[in-house]
Amino acid sequence: MLPNTLNTNEVKDRAGVEVEFQRLSTEARKLVFSKVGETPSLPYRLTFSHLETGSQQKLRRRSLVRVDKTLISPVDTVTPVTISAYVVLDTPVGHLVDQTAMADVIANLNSVLSTTGAGTTVLFDGTGTAAASLLSGSL
């Protein structure tokens, strides 16, 4: 169960500084947080959602964590633009007996995004192996 506020370092920016979010809405299996103190015309959202399809052994769950940040374009200084990043975990839950394999793929993704090579330091600045590729569009 997610708390009503994310204000104890659950969310950090590229400098590793805490960004505080508060619960904005809950509907069915979707929860939306808004950044504390955001400008209303420039929403900064953190969304969690789950969708299940099928049943029994055919049961699949698609879980999503998404961040959307709207800012004024630094190119023309009037156009609002939105940047989105999200993680989807698509799981055949009807065929699993525990969460071990799911935890493995999440750990794999977290490590390739936030570390480099033999490094053990978590990097929030976009210099992790996969984060750098996402930022630059390189392969």
C-alpha positions in Angstrom: 0.0 0.0 0.0 1.4 3.3 -1.0 1.4 6.2 1.5 -0.5 9.5 0.9 2.7 11.4 0.7 6.1 10.5 -0.8 8.3 12.8 1.3 11.1 10.8 2.9 13.4 10.4 -0.1 11.2 7.9 -2.0 11.6 10.1 -5.1 14.8 12.0 -6.0 15.9 14.3 -8.8 19.1 14.0 -10.9 21.2 15.6 -8.0 19.9 13.0 -5.5 17.7 15.6 -3.8 14.3 14.6 -2.5 11.2 15.6 -4.6 8.0 15.5 -2.5 4.7 14.2 -4.0 1.2 14.0 -2.5 -1.7 11.8 -3.4 -3.9 13.5 -6.0 -6.4 10.8 -7.0 -7.3 7.2 -6.7 -9.5 5.3 -9.0 -9.9 1.5 -9.2 -6.3 0.3 -9.6 -4.7 3.7 -10.5 -3.1 6.1 -8.1 -1.8 9.5 -9.1 0.5 11.7 -7.1 1.3 15.4 -7.8 4.5 17.2 -6.9 4.1 19.3 -3.7 4.1 23.0 -4.7 3.8 22.4 -8.5 2.5 25.2 -10.7 -1.0 24.1 -11.7 -0.4 24.8 -15.4 2.8 22.7 -15.3 1.7 19.4 -13.8 4.4 17.0 -12.5 2.8 13.6 -11.9 3.8 10.2 -10.6 1.3 7.4 -11.5 1.0 3.8 -10.4 -1.5 1.5 -12.1 -2.3 -2.2 -12.5 -4.4 -4.0 -15.1 -5.2 -7.7 -15.0 -6.5 -9.7 -17.9 -7.4 -13.4 -18.2 -7.9 -15.8 -15.3 -6.3 -18.6 -13.5 -3.2 -19.8 -15.4 -3.9 -17.3 -18.2 -3.9 -14.4 -15.6 -1.5 -11.6 -16.6 -0.9 -8.3 -14.8 0.5 -5.2 -16.4 1.8 -2.8 -13.7 3.0 0.7 -14.6 5.0 3.3 -12.7 5.1 6.6 -14.7 6.5 10.1 -14.2 5.2 13.0 -16.4 6.8 16.4 -16.0 5.5 19.4 -17.9 7.7 22.5 -18.3 7.9 25.5 -20.5 10.1 24.9 -23.6 13.5 26.5 -23.2 13.5 26.9 -27.0 10.6 29.3 -27.4 9.7 30.1 -23.7 5.9 29.8 -24.2 5.2 26.3 -25.3 4.5 23.7 -22.5 6.1 20.4 -23.3 5.9 17.1 -21.4 8.6 14.6 -20.7 7.5 11.1 -19.7 9.4 8.1 -18.3 7.8 4.8 -17.3 8.4 1.2 -16.4 6.0 -1.5 -17.2 6.1 -5.0 -15.6 4.1 -7.4 -17.7 3.8 -10.6 -15.8 2.1 -14.0 -16.3 1.0 -14.2 -12.7 -1.2 -17.2 -13.3 2.0 -19.2 -14.0 4.1 -18.0 -11.1 4.3 -19.3 -7.6 6.3 -16.4 -6.1 7.7 -13.0 -7.0 11.3 -14.0 -7.4 11.5 -13.8 -11.2 9.7 -10.5 -11.2 12.1 -9.1 -8.6 15.0 -10.2 -10.7 13.9 -8.3 -13.8 13.2 -5.2 -11.8 16.7 -5.5 -10.2 18.2 -5.9 -13.6 16.5 -2.8 -14.9 17.3 -0.7 -11.9 21.0 -1.7 -12.0 21.5 -1.1 -15.8 19.7 2.3 -15.5 21.5 3.5 -12.3 25.0 2.0 -12.3 27.9 1.6 -14.6 30.0 -1.5 -15.1 31.5 -2.7 -11.8 30.2 0.4 -10.0 28.1 -0.1 -6.9 27.0 3.5 -6.4 23.5 4.3 -7.5 23.6 7.2 -10.0 20.7 9.6 -10.2 22.4 12.0 -12.7 21.6 10.0 -15.9 25.1 8.6 -16.2 24.1 4.9 -15.5 24.7 2.7 -18.5 21.1 2.6 -19.8 20.2 6.1 -18.5 23.0 7.6 -20.6 21.7 5.7 -23.6 18.2 6.9 -23.1 19.3 10.5 -22.7 21.6 10.6 -25.8 19.6 8.2 -28.0 22.7 6.1 -28.5 23.1 2.4 -28.8 
